[in-house]
Amino acid sequence: MYIVEQLPLIRQKQFEQTLGKTNIDDYVRGEVLHLSYTAHDLAPFARDLGYDGAPFAWDENDRRHRLARLDALFFHLYGLSRDDAAYILDTFPIVREHDEKTHGRYLTKELILAYMNALTAGDFTTIVQV
């Protein structure tokens, strides 16, 4: 058990908290649903999460923002500062190279850092423009 206690896991009670007016657990569940349920094959999974609608359309831009918002939230839950997150993101050269080739800049890092600012203010709904 002492090994499990040393793993860098986010405690369940952190997910049960709210940030602004948003329950973190419900937010993460909803984002996972949107990112995962893109085909009818996953209908049982969606129903397990309380959703009985059609699969979500694959939208690359929407997915990029949802993933960046989740990354920002997890940096927050781990107690990392914006500077810490920037440093960590700089250790992913393949992501940087792909972004620079595709977007002309390190878009992933820019989005995550911008969403960290929004989440600090309790804002889970704004779509940042960088």
Phi and psi in radians as a Rosetta constraint file:
Dihedral C 1 N 2 CA 2 C 2 CIRCULARHARMONIC -1.096 0.35
Dihedral N 2 CA 2 C 2 N 3 CIRCULARHARMONIC -0.496 0.35
Dihedral C 2 N 3 CA 3 C 3 CIRCULARHARMONIC -1.205 0.35
Dihedral N 3 CA 3 C 3 N 4 CIRCULARHARMONIC -0.773 0.35
Dihedral C 3 N 4 CA 4 C 4 CIRCULARHARMONIC -1.048 0.35
Dihedral N 4 CA 4 C 4 N 5 CIRCULARHARMONIC -0.705 0.35
Dihedral C 4 N 5 CA 5 C 5 CIRCULARHARMONIC -1.139 0.35
Dihedral N 5 CA 5 C 5 N 6 CIRCULARHARMONIC -0.348 0.35
Dihedral C 5 N 6 CA 6 C 6 CIRCULARHARMONIC -1.634 0.35
Dihedral N 6 CA 6 C 6 N 7 CIRCULARHARMONIC -0.147 0.35
Dihedral C 6 N 7 CA 7 C 7 CIRCULARHARMONIC -1.218 0.35
Dihedral N 7 CA 7 C 7 N 8 CIRCULARHARMONIC 2.494 0.35
Dihedral C 7 N 8 CA 8 C 8 CIRCULARHARMONIC -1.390 0.35
Dihedral N 8 CA 8 C 8 N 9 CIRCULARHARMONIC 1.251 0.35
Dihedral C 8 N 9 CA 9 C 9 CIRCULARHARMONIC -1.857 0.35
Dihedral N 9 CA 9 C 9 N 10 CIRCULARHARMONIC 2.577 0.35
Dihedral C 9 N 10 CA 10 C 10 CIRCULARHARMONIC -1.425 0.35
Dihedral N 10 CA 10 C 10 N 11 CIRCULARHARMONIC 2.267 0.35
Dihedral C 10 N 11 CA 11 C 11 CIRCULARHARMONIC -1.238 0.35
Dihedral N 11 CA 11 C 11 N 12 CIRCULARHARMONIC 2.538 0.35
Dihedral C 11 N 12 CA 12 C 12 CIRCULARHARMONIC -0.980 0.35
Dihedral N 12 CA 12 C 12 N 13 CIRCULARHARMONIC -0.638 0.35
Dihedral C 12 N 13 CA 13 C 13 CIRCULARHARMONIC -1.120 0.35
Dihedral N 13 CA 13 C 13 N 14 CIRCULARHARMONIC -0.437 0.35
Dihedral C 13 N 14 CA 14 C 14 CIRCULARHARMONIC -1.193 0.35
Dihedral N 14 CA 14 C 14 N 15 CIRCULARHARMONIC -0.634 0.35
Dihedral C 14 N 15 CA 15 C 15 CIRCULARHARMONIC -1.229 0.35
Dihedral N 15 CA 15 C 15 N 16 CIRCULARHARMONIC -0.424 0.35
Dihedral C 15 N 16 CA 16 C 16 CIRCULARHARMONIC -1.423 0.35
Dihedral N 16 CA 16 C 16 N 17 CIRCULARHARMONIC -0.141 0.35
Dihedral C 16 N 17 CA 17 C 17 CIRCULARHARMONIC -1.397 0.35
Dihedral N 17 CA 17 C 17 N 18 CIRCULARHARMONIC 2.985 0.35
Dihedral C 17 N 18 CA 18 C 18 CIRCULARHARMONIC -1.975 0.35
Dihedral N 18 CA 18 C 18 N 19 CIRCULARHARMONIC 2.655 0.35
Dihedral C 18 N 19 CA 19 C 19 CIRCULARHARMONIC -2.183 0.35
Dihedral N 19 CA 19 C 19 N 20 CIRCULARHARMONIC 1.984 0.35
Dihedral C 19 N 20 CA 20 C 20 CIRCULARHARMONIC 1.184 0.35
Dihedral N 20 CA 20 C 20 N 21 CIRCULARHARMONIC -2.179 0.35
Dihedral C 20 N 21 CA 21 C 21 CIRCULARHARMONIC -1.840 0.35
Dihedral N 21 CA 21 C 21 N 22 CIRCULARHARMONIC 0.161 0.35
Dihedral C 21 N 22 CA 22 C 22 CIRCULARHARMONIC -1.829 0.35
Dihedral N 22 CA 22 C 22 N 23 CIRCULARHARMONIC 2.239 0.35
Dihedral C 22 N 23 CA 23 C 23 CIRCULARHARMONIC -1.314 0.35
Dihedral N 23 CA 23 C 23 N 24 CIRCULARHARMONIC 2.155 0.35
Dihedral C 23 N 24 CA 24 C 24 CIRCULARHARMONIC -1.096 0.35
Dihedral N 24 CA 24 C 24 N 25 CIRCULARHARMONIC -0.757 0.35
Dihedral C 24 N 25 CA 25 C 25 CIRCULARHARMONIC -1.022 0.35
Dihedral N 25 CA 25 C 25 N 26 CIRCULARHARMONIC -0.846 0.35
Dihedral C 25 N 26 CA 26 C 26 CIRCULARHARMONIC -1.122 0.35
Dihedral N 26 CA 26 C 26 N 27 CIRCULARHARMONIC -0.681 0.35
Dihedral C 26 N 27 CA 27 C 27 CIRCULARHARMONIC -1.103 0.35
Dihedral N 27 CA 27 C 27 N 28 CIRCULARHARMONIC -0.859 0.35
Dihedral C 27 N 28 CA 28 C 28 CIRCULARHARMONIC -1.068 0.35
Dihedral N 28 CA 28 C 28 N 29 CIRCULARHARMONIC -0.759 0.35
Dihedral C 28 N 29 CA 29 C 29 CIRCULARHARMONIC -1.025 0.35
Dihedral N 29 CA 29 C 29 N 30 CIRCULARHARMONIC -0.775 0.35
Dihedral C 29 N 30 CA 30 C 30 CIRCULARHARMONIC -1.129 0.35
Dihedral N 30 CA 30 C 30 N 31 CIRCULARHARMONIC -0.705 0.35
Dihedral C 30 N 31 CA 31 C 31 CIRCULARHARMONIC -1.196 0.35
Dihedral N 31 CA 31 C 31 N 32 CIRCULARHARMONIC -0.713 0.35
Dihedral C 31 N 32 CA 32 C 32 CIRCULARHARMONIC -1.073 0.35
Dihedral N 32 CA 32 C 32 N 33 CIRCULARHARMONIC -0.706 0.35
Dihedral C 32 N 33 CA 33 C 33 CIRCULARHARMONIC -1.055 0.35
Dihedral N 33 CA 33 C 33 N 34 CIRCULARHARMONIC -0.876 0.35
Dihedral C 33 N 34 CA 34 C 34 CIRCULARHARMONIC -1.063 0.35
Dihedral N 34 CA 34 C 34 N 35 CIRCULARHARMONIC -0.693 0.35
Dihedral C 34 N 35 CA 35 C 35 CIRCULARHARMONIC -1.341 0.35
Dihedral N 35 CA 35 C 35 N 36 CIRCULARHARMONIC -0.451 0.35
Dihedral C 35 N 36 CA 36 C 36 CIRCULARHARMONIC -1.722 0.35
Dihedral N 36 CA 36 C 36 N 37 CIRCULARHARMONIC -0.694 0.35
Dihedral C 36 N 37 CA 37 C 37 CIRCULARHARMONIC -1.502 0.35
Dihedral N 37 CA 37 C 37 N 38 CIRCULARHARMONIC 1.401 0.35
Dihedral C 37 N 38 CA 38 C 38 CIRCULARHARMONIC -2.057 0.35
Dihedral N 38 CA 38 C 38 N 39 CIRCULARHARMONIC 0.105 0.35
Dihedral C 38 N 39 CA 39 C 39 CIRCULARHARMONIC -2.599 0.35
Dihedral N 39 CA 39 C 39 N 40 CIRCULARHARMONIC 2.617 0.35
Dihedral C 39 N 40 CA 40 C 40 CIRCULARHARMONIC -1.057 0.35
Dihedral N 40 CA 40 C 40 N 41 CIRCULARHARMONIC -0.399 0.35
Dihedral C 40 N 41 CA 41 C 41 CIRCULARHARMONIC -1.014 0.35
Dihedral N 41 CA 41 C 41 N 42 CIRCULARHARMONIC -0.451 0.35
Dihedral C 41 N 42 CA 42 C 42 CIRCULARHARMONIC -1.711 0.35
Dihedral N 42 CA 42 C 42 N 43 CIRCULARHARMONIC 0.289 0.35
Dihedral C 42 N 43 CA 43 C 43 CIRCULARHARMONIC -0.996 0.35
Dihedral N 43 CA 43 C 43 N 44 CIRCULARHARMONIC -0.725 0.35
Dihedral C 43 N 44 CA 44 C 44 CIRCULARHARMONIC -1.058 0.35
Dihedral N 44 CA 44 C 44 N 45 CIRCULARHARMONIC -0.672 0.35
Dihedral C 44 N 45 CA 45 C 45 CIRCULARHARMONIC -1.094 0.35
Dihedral N 45 CA 45 C 45 N 46 CIRCULARHARMONIC -0.791 0.35
Dihedral C 45 N 46 CA 46 C 46 CIRCULARHARMONIC -1.083 0.35
Dihedral N 46 CA 46 C 46 N 47 CIRCULARHARMONIC -0.733 0.35
Dihedral C 46 N 47 CA 47 C 47 CIRCULARHARMONIC -1.108 0.35
Dihedral N 47 CA 47 C 47 N 48 CIRCULARHARMONIC -0.661 0.35
Dihedral C 47 N 48 CA 48 C 48 CIRCULARHARMONIC -1.061 0.35
Dihedral N 48 CA 48 C 48 N 49 CIRCULARHARMONIC -0.494 0.35
Dihedral C 48 N 49 CA 49 C 49 CIRCULARHARMONIC -1.585 0.35
Dihedral N 49 CA 49 C 49 N 50 CIRCULARHARMONIC 0.093 0.35
Dihedral C 49 N 50 CA 50 C 50 CIRCULARHARMONIC 1.526 0.35
Dihedral N 50 CA 50 C 50 N 51 CIRCULARHARMONIC 0.301 0.35
Dihedral C 50 N 51 CA 51 C 51 CIRCULARHARMONIC -2.000 0.35
Dihedral N 51 CA 51 C 51 N 52 CIRCULARHARMONIC 2.276 0.35
Dihedral C 51 N 52 CA 52 C 52 CIRCULARHARMONIC -2.119 0.35
Dihedral N 52 CA 52 C 52 N 53 CIRCULARHARMONIC 0.322 0.35
Dihedral C 52 N 53 CA 53 C 53 CIRCULARHARMONIC -1.628 0.35
Dihedral N 53 CA 53 C 53 N 54 CIRCULARHARMONIC -2.965 0.35
Dihedral C 53 N 54 CA 54 C 54 CIRCULARHARMONIC -1.294 0.35
Dihedral N 54 CA 54 C 54 N 55 CIRCULARHARMONIC 2.768 0.35
Dihedral C 54 N 55 CA 55 C 55 CIRCULARHARMONIC -1.047 0.35
Dihedral N 55 CA 55 C 55 N 56 CIRCULARHARMONIC 2.702 0.35
Dihedral C 55 N 56 CA 56 C 56 CIRCULARHARMONIC -1.462 0.35
Dihedral N 56 CA 56 C 56 N 57 CIRCULARHARMONIC 2.450 0.35
Dihedral C 56 N 57 CA 57 C 57 CIRCULARHARMONIC -1.180 0.35
Dihedral N 57 CA 57 C 57 N 58 CIRCULARHARMONIC 2.496 0.35
Dihedral C 57 N 58 CA 58 C 58 CIRCULARHARMONIC -1.324 0.35
Dihedral N 58 CA 58 C 58 N 59 CIRCULARHARMONIC 2.018 0.35
Dihedral C 58 N 59 CA 59 C 59 CIRCULARHARMONIC -2.262 0.35
Dihedral N 59 CA 59 C 59 N 60 CIRCULARHARMONIC 1.875 0.35
Dihedral C 59 N 60 CA 60 C 60 CIRCULARHARMONIC -1.005 0.35
Dihedral N 60 CA 60 C 60 N 61 CIRCULARHARMONIC -0.756 0.35
Dihedral C 60 N 61 CA 61 C 61 CIRCULARHARMONIC -1.165 0.35
Dihedral N 61 CA 61 C 61 N 62 CIRCULARHARMONIC -0.764 0.35
Dihedral C 61 N 62 CA 62 C 62 CIRCULARHARMONIC -1.056 0.35
Dihedral N 62 CA 62 C 62 N 63 CIRCULARHARMONIC -0.773 0.35
Dihedral C 62 N 63 CA 63 C 63 CIRCULARHARMONIC -1.086 0.35
Dihedral N 63 CA 63 C 63 N 64 CIRCULARHARMONIC -0.722 0.35
Dihedral C 63 N 64 CA 64 C 64 CIRCULARHARMONIC -1.011 0.35
Dihedral N 64 CA 64 C 64 N 65 CIRCULARHARMONIC -0.779 0.35
Dihedral C 64 N 65 CA 65 C 65 CIRCULARHARMONIC -1.226 0.35
Dihedral N 65 CA 65 C 65 N 66 CIRCULARHARMONIC -0.719 0.35
Dihedral C 65 N 66 CA 66 C 66 CIRCULARHARMONIC -1.086 0.35
Dihedral N 66 CA 66 C 66 N 67 CIRCULARHARMONIC -0.762 0.35
Dihedral C 66 N 67 CA 67 C 67 CIRCULARHARMONIC -1.141 0.35
Dihedral N 67 CA 67 C 67 N 68 CIRCULARHARMONIC -0.717 0.35
Dihedral C 67 N 68 CA 68 C 68 CIRCULARHARMONIC -1.130 0.35
Dihedral N 68 CA 68 C 68 N 69 CIRCULARHARMONIC -0.700 0.35
Dihedral C 68 N 69 CA 69 C 69 CIRCULARHARMONIC -1.125 0.35
Dihedral N 69 CA 69 C 69 N 70 CIRCULARHARMONIC -0.722 0.35
Dihedral C 69 N 70 CA 70 C 70 CIRCULARHARMONIC -1.140 0.35
Dihedral N 70 CA 70 C 70 N 71 CIRCULARHARMONIC -0.758 0.35
Dihedral C 70 N 71 CA 71 C 71 CIRCULARHARMONIC -1.027 0.35
Dihedral N 71 CA 71 C 71 N 72 CIRCULARHARMONIC -0.772 0.35
Dihedral C 71 N 72 CA 72 C 72 CIRCULARHARMONIC -1.056 0.35
Dihedral N 72 CA 72 C 72 N 73 CIRCULARHARMONIC -0.742 0.35
Dihedral C 72 N 73 CA 73 C 73 CIRCULARHARMONIC -1.103 0.35
Dihedral N 73 CA 73 C 73 N 74 CIRCULARHARMONIC -0.765 0.35
Dihedral C 73 N 74 CA 74 C 74 CIRCULARHARMONIC -1.190 0.35
Dihedral N 74 CA 74 C 74 N 75 CIRCULARHARMONIC -0.627 0.35
Dihedral C 74 N 75 CA 75 C 75 CIRCULARHARMONIC -1.023 0.35
Dihedral N 75 CA 75 C 75 N 76 CIRCULARHARMONIC -0.758 0.35
Dihedral C 75 N 76 CA 76 C 76 CIRCULARHARMONIC -1.077 0.35
Dihedral N 76 CA 76 C 76 N 77 CIRCULARHARMONIC -0.827 0.35
Dihedral C 76 N 77 CA 77 C 77 CIRCULARHARMONIC -1.117 0.35
Dihedral N 77 CA 77 C 77 N 78 CIRCULARHARMONIC -0.533 0.35
Dihedral C 77 N 78 CA 78 C 78 CIRCULARHARMONIC -1.398 0.35
Dihedral N 78 CA 78 C 78 N 79 CIRCULARHARMONIC -0.060 0.35
Dihedral C 78 N 79 CA 79 C 79 CIRCULARHARMONIC 1.366 0.35
Dihedral N 79 CA 79 C 79 N 80 CIRCULARHARMONIC 0.421 0.35
Dihedral C 79 N 80 CA 80 C 80 CIRCULARHARMONIC -1.592 0.35
Dihedral N 80 CA 80 C 80 N 81 CIRCULARHARMONIC 2.488 0.35
Dihedral C 80 N 81 CA 81 C 81 CIRCULARHARMONIC -1.396 0.35
Dihedral N 81 CA 81 C 81 N 82 CIRCULARHARMONIC 2.989 0.35
Dihedral C 81 N 82 CA 82 C 82 CIRCULARHARMONIC -1.076 0.35
Dihedral N 82 CA 82 C 82 N 83 CIRCULARHARMONIC -0.708 0.35
Dihedral C 82 N 83 CA 83 C 83 CIRCULARHARMONIC -1.125 0.35
Dihedral N 83 CA 83 C 83 N 84 CIRCULARHARMONIC -0.704 0.35
Dihedral C 83 N 84 CA 84 C 84 CIRCULARHARMONIC -1.079 0.35
Dihedral N 84 CA 84 C 84 N 85 CIRCULARHARMONIC -0.783 0.35
Dihedral C 84 N 85 CA 85 C 85 CIRCULARHARMONIC -1.089 0.35
Dihedral N 85 CA 85 C 85 N 86 CIRCULARHARMONIC -0.744 0.35
Dihedral C 85 N 86 CA 86 C 86 CIRCULARHARMONIC -1.061 0.35
Dihedral N 86 CA 86 C 86 N 87 CIRCULARHARMONIC -0.749 0.35
Dihedral C 86 N 87 CA 87 C 87 CIRCULARHARMONIC -1.088 0.35
Dihedral N 87 CA 87 C 87 N 88 CIRCULARHARMONIC -0.819 0.35
Dihedral C 87 N 88 CA 88 C 88 CIRCULARHARMONIC -1.085 0.35
Dihedral N 88 CA 88 C 88 N 89 CIRCULARHARMONIC -0.762 0.35
Dihedral C 88 N 89 CA 89 C 89 CIRCULARHARMONIC -1.114 0.35
Dihedral N 89 CA 89 C 89 N 90 CIRCULARHARMONIC -0.512 0.35
Dihedral C 89 N 90 CA 90 C 90 CIRCULARHARMONIC -1.241 0.35
Dihedral N 90 CA 90 C 90 N 91 CIRCULARHARMONIC -0.165 0.35
Dihedral C 90 N 91 CA 91 C 91 CIRCULARHARMONIC -1.580 0.35
Dihedral N 91 CA 91 C 91 N 92 CIRCULARHARMONIC 0.184 0.35
Dihedral C 91 N 92 CA 92 C 92 CIRCULARHARMONIC -2.002 0.35
Dihedral N 92 CA 92 C 92 N 93 CIRCULARHARMONIC 1.317 0.35
Dihedral C 92 N 93 CA 93 C 93 CIRCULARHARMONIC -1.131 0.35
Dihedral N 93 CA 93 C 93 N 94 CIRCULARHARMONIC -0.526 0.35
Dihedral C 93 N 94 CA 94 C 94 CIRCULARHARMONIC -1.205 0.35
Dihedral N 94 CA 94 C 94 N 95 CIRCULARHARMONIC -0.715 0.35
Dihedral C 94 N 95 CA 95 C 95 CIRCULARHARMONIC -1.113 0.35
Dihedral N 95 CA 95 C 95 N 96 CIRCULARHARMONIC -0.779 0.35
Dihedral C 95 N 96 CA 96 C 96 CIRCULARHARMONIC -1.034 0.35
Dihedral N 96 CA 96 C 96 N 97 CIRCULARHARMONIC -0.843 0.35
Dihedral C 96 N 97 CA 97 C 97 CIRCULARHARMONIC -1.063 0.35
Dihedral N 97 CA 97 C 97 N 98 CIRCULARHARMONIC -0.752 0.35
Dihedral C 97 N 98 CA 98 C 98 CIRCULARHARMONIC -1.094 0.35
Dihedral N 98 CA 98 C 98 N 99 CIRCULARHARMONIC -0.807 0.35
Dihedral C 98 N 99 CA 99 C 99 CIRCULARHARMONIC -1.084 0.35
Dihedral N 99 CA 99 C 99 N 100 CIRCULARHARMONIC -0.771 0.35
Dihedral C 99 N 100 CA 100 C 100 CIRCULARHARMONIC -1.144 0.35
Dihedral N 100 CA 100 C 100 N 101 CIRCULARHARMONIC -0.639 0.35
Dihedral C 100 N 101 CA 101 C 101 CIRCULARHARMONIC -1.207 0.35
Dihedral N 101 CA 101 C 101 N 102 CIRCULARHARMONIC -0.719 0.35
Dihedral C 101 N 102 CA 102 C 102 CIRCULARHARMONIC -1.465 0.35
Dihedral N 102 CA 102 C 102 N 103 CIRCULARHARMONIC -0.719 0.35
Dihedral C 102 N 103 CA 103 C 103 CIRCULARHARMONIC -2.024 0.35
Dihedral N 103 CA 103 C 103 N 104 CIRCULARHARMONIC -0.123 0.35
Dihedral C 103 N 104 CA 104 C 104 CIRCULARHARMONIC 1.400 0.35
Dihedral N 104 CA 104 C 104 N 105 CIRCULARHARMONIC 0.118 0.35
Dihedral C 104 N 105 CA 105 C 105 CIRCULARHARMONIC -2.865 0.35
Dihedral N 105 CA 105 C 105 N 106 CIRCULARHARMONIC 2.992 0.35
Dihedral C 105 N 106 CA 106 C 106 CIRCULARHARMONIC -1.501 0.35
Dihedral N 106 CA 106 C 106 N 107 CIRCULARHARMONIC 1.303 0.35
Dihedral C 106 N 107 CA 107 C 107 CIRCULARHARMONIC -1.082 0.35
Dihedral N 107 CA 107 C 107 N 108 CIRCULARHARMONIC -0.701 0.35
Dihedral C 107 N 108 CA 108 C 108 CIRCULARHARMONIC -0.990 0.35
Dihedral N 108 CA 108 C 108 N 109 CIRCULARHARMONIC -0.839 0.35
Dihedral C 108 N 109 CA 109 C 109 CIRCULARHARMONIC -1.099 0.35
Dihedral N 109 CA 109 C 109 N 110 CIRCULARHARMONIC -0.795 0.35
Dihedral C 109 N 110 CA 110 C 110 CIRCULARHARMONIC -1.041 0.35
Dihedral N 110 CA 110 C 110 N 111 CIRCULARHARMONIC -0.768 0.35
Dihedral C 110 N 111 CA 111 C 111 CIRCULARHARMONIC -1.146 0.35
Dihedral N 111 CA 111 C 111 N 112 CIRCULARHARMONIC -0.811 0.35
Dihedral C 111 N 112 CA 112 C 112 CIRCULARHARMONIC -1.067 0.35
Dihedral N 112 CA 112 C 112 N 113 CIRCULARHARMONIC -0.793 0.35
Dihedral C 112 N 113 CA 113 C 113 CIRCULARHARMONIC -1.146 0.35
Dihedral N 113 CA 113 C 113 N 114 CIRCULARHARMONIC -0.663 0.35
Dihedral C 113 N 114 CA 114 C 114 CIRCULARHARMONIC -1.140 0.35
Dihedral N 114 CA 114 C 114 N 115 CIRCULARHARMONIC -0.722 0.35
Dihedral C 114 N 115 CA 115 C 115 CIRCULARHARMONIC -1.217 0.35
Dihedral N 115 CA 115 C 115 N 116 CIRCULARHARMONIC -0.500 0.35
Dihedral C 115 N 116 CA 116 C 116 CIRCULARHARMONIC -1.067 0.35
Dihedral N 116 CA 116 C 116 N 117 CIRCULARHARMONIC -0.707 0.35
Dihedral C 116 N 117 CA 117 C 117 CIRCULARHARMONIC -1.101 0.35
Dihedral N 117 CA 117 C 117 N 118 CIRCULARHARMONIC -0.783 0.35
Dihedral C 117 N 118 CA 118 C 118 CIRCULARHARMONIC -1.115 0.35
Dihedral N 118 CA 118 C 118 N 119 CIRCULARHARMONIC -0.774 0.35
Dihedral C 118 N 119 CA 119 C 119 CIRCULARHARMONIC -1.169 0.35
Dihedral N 119 CA 119 C 119 N 120 CIRCULARHARMONIC -0.589 0.35
Dihedral C 119 N 120 CA 120 C 120 CIRCULARHARMONIC -1.040 0.35
Dihedral N 120 CA 120 C 120 N 121 CIRCULARHARMONIC -0.574 0.35
Dihedral C 120 N 121 CA 121 C 121 CIRCULARHARMONIC -1.496 0.35
Dihedral N 121 CA 121 C 121 N 122 CIRCULARHARMONIC 0.049 0.35
Dihedral C 121 N 122 CA 122 C 122 CIRCULARHARMONIC 1.377 0.35
Dihedral N 122 CA 122 C 122 N 123 CIRCULARHARMONIC 0.292 0.35
Dihedral C 122 N 123 CA 123 C 123 CIRCULARHARMONIC -1.700 0.35
Dihedral N 123 CA 123 C 123 N 124 CIRCULARHARMONIC 1.909 0.35
Dihedral C 123 N 124 CA 124 C 124 CIRCULARHARMONIC -1.827 0.35
Dihedral N 124 CA 124 C 124 N 125 CIRCULARHARMONIC 0.016 0.35
Dihedral C 124 N 125 CA 125 C 125 CIRCULARHARMONIC -1.916 0.35
Dihedral N 125 CA 125 C 125 N 126 CIRCULARHARMONIC -0.474 0.35
Dihedral C 125 N 126 CA 126 C 126 CIRCULARHARMONIC -1.117 0.35
Dihedral N 126 CA 126 C 126 N 127 CIRCULARHARMONIC 2.388 0.35
Dihedral C 126 N 127 CA 127 C 127 CIRCULARHARMONIC -1.702 0.35
Dihedral N 127 CA 127 C 127 N 128 CIRCULARHARMONIC 1.928 0.35
Dihedral C 127 N 128 CA 128 C 128 CIRCULARHARMONIC -1.262 0.35
Dihedral N 128 CA 128 C 128 N 129 CIRCULARHARMONIC 2.554 0.35
Dihedral C 128 N 129 CA 129 C 129 CIRCULARHARMONIC -1.993 0.35
Dihedral N 129 CA 129 C 129 N 130 CIRCULARHARMONIC 2.037 0.35
